[in-house]
Amino acid sequence: MVDHLANTEINSQRIAAVEHCFGASGQPLALPGRVLLGEGILTKECRKKAKPRIFFLFNDILVYGSIVLSKRKYNGQRIIPLEEVTLEVLPETSETKNRWLIKTSKKSFAVSAASPTERREWIGHIEECVRRQLSATGGRPSAEHAAPWVPDKATDTCMRCVRTKFSALTRRHHCRKCGFVVCGDCSRHRFLMPRLSPKPLRVCGPCYRQLSGQMGPLKSFPLGLFLRLAVGGTAAYLNHALQ
């Protein structure tokens, strides 16, 4: 059904409406063969706190942004090629539900839906689009993913030295390799990671030693242990064009 929608007037109008909402700050989204499959609001776990974000699922990209005025104005547009996307369901806790990770080589982050059904539909549609996109391009699923940043409020203490307590005078920093919240003393190093940035990025001591070949792989920790912010969700809409 996706192919039948590609050159229809209603699809062109829907994409044009999204472009209009992002205005001059957003990139053009209309391309031959591109179809807007669905849209909705998900809660994105950001560094400071969880925030509602508008998401648009196309057959080849995932677009999201900040909500200025619902259905009228958005900003901070981000575009993720679907062939780079891998999803991972996060465990449920008493405080956090209906969450999953959206992982790419450049950026990974957690989102949550308003209900288990909504999460299941989002994940199902995205994974089907990824499968079709990889099949069409002959590509393979990405093997490397950027670490999601542990939210600031998930810990009051440096996750490396486990001694330094954060305060108004002692800032939190994030290691760009592991995503841990660390103190300044534990993240003095910089290392060039071309897939993330053309400039050297802040990394913690253990990650620096691993990246520079001075030690083996670091012990991994369950993401759910740290990504524990209480988040809510707003009802999202996805049509059934993939059915």
Rosetta blueprint (number, residue, H / E / L):
1 M L
2 V H
3 D H
4 H H
5 L H
6 A L
7 N L
8 T L
9 E H
10 I H
11 N H
12 S H
13 Q H
14 R H
15 I H
16 A H
17 A H
18 V H
19 E H
20 H H
21 C H
22 F H
23 G H
24 A H
25 S H
26 G L
27 Q L
28 P L
29 L L
30 A L
31 L L
32 P L
33 G L
34 R L
35 V L
36 L E
37 L E
38 G E
39 E E
40 G E
41 I E
42 L E
43 T E
44 K E
45 E E
46 C L
47 R L
48 K L
49 K L
50 A E
51 K E
52 P E
53 R E
54 I E
55 F E
56 F E
57 L E
58 F E
59 N L
60 D L
61 I E
62 L E
63 V E
64 Y E
65 G E
66 S E
67 I E
68 V E
69 L E
70 S L
71 K L
72 R L
73 K E
74 Y E
75 N E
76 G E
77 Q E
78 R E
79 I E
80 I E
81 P E
82 L H
83 E H
84 E H
85 V L
86 T E
87 L E
88 E E
89 V E
90 L L
91 P L
92 E L
93 T L
94 S L
95 E L
96 T L
97 K L
98 N L
99 R E
100 W E
101 L E
102 I E
103 K E
104 T L
105 S L
106 K L
107 K L
108 S E
109 F E
110 A E
111 V E
112 S E
113 A L
114 A L
115 S L
116 P H
117 T H
118 E H
119 R H
120 R H
121 E H
122 W H
123 I H
124 G H
125 H H
126 I H
127 E H
128 E H
129 C H
130 V H
131 R H
132 R H
133 Q H
134 L H
135 S H
136 A H
137 T H
138 G L
139 G L
140 R L
141 P L
142 S L
143 A L
144 E L
145 H L
146 A L
147 A L
148 P L
149 W L
150 V L
151 P L
152 D H
153 K H
154 A H
155 T L
156 D L
157 T E
158 C L
159 M L
160 R L
161 C L
162 V L
163 R L
164 T L
165 K E
166 F L
167 S L
168 A L
169 L L
170 T L
171 R L
172 R L
173 H E
174 H E
175 C L
176 R L
177 K L
178 C L
179 G L
180 F L
181 V E
182 V E
183 C L
184 G L
185 D H
186 C H
187 S H
188 R L
189 H E
190 R E
191 F E
192 L L
193 M L
194 P L
195 R L
196 L L
197 S L
198 P L
199 K L
200 P L
201 L E
202 R E
203 V E
204 C L
205 G H
206 P H
207 C H
208 Y H
209 R H
210 Q H
211 L H
212 S L
213 G L
214 Q L
215 M L
216 G L
217 P L
218 L L
219 K L
220 S L
221 F L
222 P L
223 L H
224 G H
225 L H
226 F H
227 L L
228 R L
229 L L
230 A L
231 V L
232 G L
233 G L
234 T L
235 A L
236 A E
237 Y E
238 L E
239 N L
240 H L
241 A L
242 L L
243 Q L
